[in-house]
Amino acid sequence: MTALSTVRRSWLLAPVSHPDRVSDAPSAGADVIVLDLAEFVAEPDKPAARESLRDCLLPANSTGAEVFVQIDPELMLADLSAAVWPGLDGVVVTRAETPGQVVSIDAIISELESRRGMSPSSVELVLSLETAQGNQNGFEVATASSRTWGLSLGRADLVMDLRPEPSGETHLMQYLMQRLVTLASATGTVPIGAWWRFPDRGLLATPENTLVAAQRGRAIGFKGSFCVVDNQVLPLNAGFTPSESEVAAAHALCEAYESATASGTYTMVSVDERVLTPDIVGQAANTVALADACSTRDRFKAAAVKGIPVPVP
């Protein structure tokens, strides 16, 4: 894991069966390009997509994006055999449902890493809990492999056939999103998602609505989101990055606390009628650290676009 892996705000899906989508993806500015073998690839096109996948890995990485491959667990051996090559950063597992499924995927990846000269455990996992069973087994699934970096709900609103409420929001989705954030915290993983408003579910949301969904998602604890349209990438990057005003306020809060406690004696510190505790100051410090990490990620991608060799931090 590198320092860059702490910032994965935008995950752009590119179906491997659509060469134009794959070739256009690197120029979109995503933190992660997800080469898709599962969700948007028609069944008859999957063998050819697997054959071409290895040749897609390095071009996808050419502008500084990390590269994941999205697989179908029912076709795990074929999909992983096509995907796990040098240049791959991780695998997104659709419809992750049982610990045994994840253990099998881990074992196959380990064998392929060894056979193909890759560093052990270099390939990370993001697990999509997009079925009722996957959500019910969430903790056990999330802890089945030390490779697991992140969790997502994927297309839970479709697979679980959740009913629309009169308000226009989707039944159970708010609960499932908040539960996913809690589950990720409990398992030491990262929650991926955004808080879309009806009728958006992310697939064809406008850039403006994507920005709002990302900001709402970050407010409850999500760290990034999948998208399928190039013009959604920059709004996701912006929405999951602390704003200048947030960073300035966080800096001021940390400085006020440090100044008030510099003597080493206990002091009740208040700023703008708000009593500060170490936990609150820690959250402010995290905001500053996230902003710095986002800046590092953006500088790395900008250098890669210009062809400037920059060591991965």
N, C-alpha and C positions, 0 to 999 in steps of 0.2 A: 504494500500500500504506500502511495506517495502522498506528499502534502496536497497535491491537486485533488486527490480523491475526497478531501473534506468538502469540496465545493463541486457539486454536480446538480446544477440548477435546472438545466434544460436537457431533456432526453428525446431526441428527434428520431422517430421511427422511420426506417427506410426499407420497404419490402425488397428483398434481394431479387425477386422476379421482375422488378421494374428497374432496369439499368439506368434510366434517366433520373429516377428518384435517388438512387445510390450515388450517381456521379454529381448530382446537385447538392447533396447533403453537406459535404465538407464546407461549402461556402456560406452556410446559413449561420454559423457562429455558435453552434450548440456546444455545450460542455461534453455531452455524450451523444454519439451516434449509435443507434440501436439497429443493427442489420437484422431484419425480421424474416424468420423462416416459418412462423406459425400463424399469426393473426391475419395478415393481409396477403398471404400467398395461397392461391388456389391449389387444391390437392393435386391436380395433374401437373402443376408447375414446380412442385417441391423437389423432385429429383434433380432437375436442371438447376434450380436455385442452390441446392447443396453443392453441386459440381463447381459452380462459379464463386462460391462464397470466399474461399481462401484468397482469391485474387482481389477481393473487395477490401480486405482488412487494412493493408498499408495505405491505399489511397484515402480511405475514410479517416485515417489518422493524420493525413498530410497537413491539416490546418490546426493541429493541436488538440483536437477532440479525442477523448477516450472512446474505445470501441467495445460495445457489448453485442452479443447475438441473442435474439429472442427465440426460444425453442418451445416445441410441443413435448410435454413429458411423455406422451404416448409414443413418441418417436425419438426418445432421448438418445439412443445409441447412434442412430443415423444422423441426427441433428448435431450432436456433440462431436462425432467423428469428423463432420464437415467443418465445425466451428473452431475447435481447440487447436490453434496454431500460434506460433510467435506473432505478436501484434494484437492478440486478443486480451482485453482487460477484464471482461466478465461475461456472465450469462444471465439473461432474464428468463425465469421459468414461469410460463403461463400456467394457470390452474394448479398451482402448488397446493396439495391437499393432505399429504401424509408425511410423517418423518421418514418412513421407509423409502418413499419416492426421492426425497432429498439426499438421503444416504447413498442411494444408488447413483444419483447424478454426481455426487462428490467423488465416489469411487471411480467412475468412468473418467472424470476429468483428471484425477490423480494419475491414472494409468497413461492417459494421453500426454499429460505434461512430461512425464518421465520418458516416454517413448520419443517425444518430439523435441527434446532438449530445452524445455521451458523450466523456469524456476518453480520449485514446489510451492503449491498454494498461491500461485500468482494470479489465478483466475478467480474472481469474486462472483458471488451470487446475489441477485435481486429476485425475491420470491413474490409472485402476484397471488394474493389470497382472494381469488375472484369467484369463489363458490361458497355455498353454505358450509360444506365440510371443511374447506380450507380455513375459513374464519373460525369455526368451532375448534379446530386443532391448531390455532395460530401459534401459541407459545411453543408447543412441541415441534411444529414445523420450523419455526424461526431458529430454534436452538439445535436442530439436528446436524448442522454442519458449521464448522468454524469459518467456512468461506463466506457465510451469509453476511452481506454488507447492508442490504436494505430490504424493505417490505413495501408492497404496493397493493392497492385493491384491484388494479387492472380494470376490467369491464364488469365489475360486480353488479352494476345496475342492470345489465342485460342478462348475464348468466343466471343471476338469482331471481330474475323476473320481479323486481321490486315495483310495487304499485305507486303510481303518482298520487300525491296528496292534493286536496283541493287548492292548497296554497301554490301549487306549481313546483314545489320542491319534491325530491324523490324520497319515498318512504324508506326509512332505516339508514339512508346514506350518511346523514349527519352523525348518527350514532356510530356507524362503522368507521367513519373517518377519525372521529375522536378516539375510538377504541384502538385503531391502528397506531395512532400516535402514542398512546399509553403502552401498547404491546411492544412497539419499537424501543421505547425507553426502558422497559423491563428486560428486554433481551439484548440491549446494547447494539441495536441496529438503527438504521436511518429510515424514517418514514417518507415515502415519495407519493405526492399527490397534490391536487389543488382543489380549492373550494369553488366549484363552478355553480353558476346560477342558472335555473331553468330559463330557456330551453337548451342552453349549452351543456354539453358533456365533454367538451374539449376537442372533439374531432374536427369541427368546422367553426370553432369560436373565432370571433374577430380578434385582431391584435389588442384592441381596447378592452374587450371582455376577458381576454387571456391575462392581461396585466392585473385586472381586478381580482381574478380568480387566484393568481399567484400571491398577491398581497394578502388576501383573505386566508389562503392556505398557510402562508408563513406565520401569520398571526396565531394560528392554533398549533404550530409546531412542525408542519411539513418543511422539507428542505429542498424540494425540486419537484418537477412534474414531467410526465410524458407528453408529447405532442406529435402531430402527424403532418402539420403544415409549416413550411419554412418560416412564414411571417409570424408564427407564434413563438419562435425561439427567443428573439430579443426581448419581448415582453416578459417571458419567463425569467430570463437572466436579470432583468430589472426588478421584477416583483419579488424575487428571492434574494435580492441584495439590499442590505440596509441603506436607507436614503441618507443624503448628506445631513439633513436635519436630525435624523435619529442618531447618527454617529456623533454629531456635535453635542447633542444632549447627553449621550452616554459618556463622552469624554469629560464633560463638565461635572457630571455626577461623580465619576471616579476621582477626579481631581479634588472636588469638595470633600469627599470622604477621606482621601489620603491626607489632605491638609488638616482636617479636624482631628484625625487620630495619630498625627505624626509624633506626638509626645509619648505614645505607647500606653497611655492610660485610657481607660474606658470613657468614651464620650458619646452622648446621644447626638446623632447628626441628623439635621433636617435640612432639606432643600425644597423651596417652594411649598412649605407646609407638609412635606412628605418626610416621614422618618425613615432613614436609611438603615438597612441591616446588611450584614455581609452577603446574604443571598441576593438581595437586590443589586448590590454593587457587582457581584459576580455575574449577574445577568447583563449588566451594562458592559462589563469587560468582555463578555462573550459577543456582544453586538459589535464592539470595536474589532475583536479578533476575526469575526466573520467578514466584516467589511474589508479588512486587510487581506484575508484569504481570497475573497472575490477579486480584488484588485490584482493579486498575484496570478490568479487563473486567467484574467483578461489580458494581462501583459504577456503571459506565456503564449496564448493563442495568437495575439497580434504579432509576436515575433515569428511564430511558425508560419503565418500567412506570408510574411516577408522573406521566408526562407532563412531566417537567422537561427543558427543552432543555439538552443538554450537548454542547459541541463534541467531535467525534471526536478523541481524542488521537493 
